[in-house]
Amino acid sequence: MVFTCARQTSRDRRQSYRAQFTISTDWTLVELPFSEFLTHRIDLSINTTELGRLGLVAIGRPFYADLSVKRLEIYR
């Protein structure tokens, strides 16, 4: 599973910053520090003041994905 975030000013929706994590069938706390996000189709370092979108993406191969988020918090 991949968590993505993108810049507000990005015109190319494929440009993003991504952090991978492993999912489970049980509710699990997942902490993803912005410092661990990797760039995808963009050469700029992540700047959290310019983030405009957050998302969960199930990619890599065809499969059924049931994504549920109980709570989302941004932390420093």
URCOR-V258562 format. One record per run of one state. SS is the DSSP state (a for helix, b for strand, c for the rest). FROM is the first residue (numbers start at 1). TO is the last residue. If there is no record, write none. Layout:
SS|FROM|TO  SS|FROM|TO
//
This chain:
c|1|1  b|2|7  c|8|15  b|16|20  c|21|33  a|34|36  c|37|37  b|38|40  c|41|47  a|48|50  b|51|57  c|58|76
//
